[in-house]
Amino acid sequence: MTTATSPVIRARNAKYQANVTKRGHVKGSTSADKKVAKKSPVNPYIVGFLLVVLCGGAFFEVLRLFGAGADAASF
C-alpha cells in the first residue's frame, strides 16, 4: 500500500535536507560573542602582587649587595 506524499510533508523534508548541510556550521549570536571576551586566566591583582614580590625582592637583593659594601657580599 503506497500513499502519495502531501505538500506539507514535502516542505518539511526540504527544510530538513537544507538543515543537514548546515550542521556544525551554525554561527553564534552577536550577544554571545560579546559575552565571550578574551579574559586573562589570572586575576590582575594577583599579577600585580607577584610583580611586587618578585621585583621588590630583586630590588632589596641588589640593595643588599651594593649598598652595604664588601661585608654583606661575603654571605
Residue pairs with C-beta under 8 A, 6 or more apart in sequence:
5 13
40 47
64 72
65 72
65 73
